[in-house]
């Protein structure tokens, strides 16, 4: 006997009602589902399986979970996985600050 395990979704849905009225057709209900999300990154098609969305049972409108979209944007950003670059601020030595109108050459 083989046991089939259901794969856990990559992204979790926000805690919102299980169904709402569709904003597109106003006749259907939006149900929470995990669907395949498609997007373009430069000239490459990216597919994300098990992406949380609300799908209308009448017109098919899809509204994607905002929290999951934000997480996906972080993952797909060009700087993902790179350590943050912090620029060091130089300490200003006392008395080395130039004042307005001062010049490097003292005219006597």
GITA-V201034 format. One line per field, one symbol per residue. ss: DSSP state (H for helix, E for strand, L for the rest). phi: phi as a letter, one per 40 degrees, with the letter a starting at -180 (. if undefined). psi: psi as a letter, one per 30 degrees, with the letter a starting at -180 (. if undefined). Layout:
ss: ???
phi: ???
psi: ???
This chain:
ss: LLLLLLLLLLLLLLLLLLEEELLLLLLLEEEEEEEEEEEEELLEEEEEEEEEEEEELLLLLEEELHHHHHHHHHHHLLLLLLLLLLLLLLLLLLLLLLLLLLLLLLLL
phi: .bbcbcccccbccccbdcbaccccbfbcbcbcabbccbabbgbbcbbbcfccabbccbcgdbbcccccccccccccccccgccccbcccccccdgcccbcgcbcbccb
psi: kkkkkkkkkekkllilleklkkfefgelkkkkljlkkklkjcgkkkkjlhkklkkkfefgkkkkkeeeeeeeeeefkfgkfkkkjkkkkkkkkkffkklkfllfkkk.
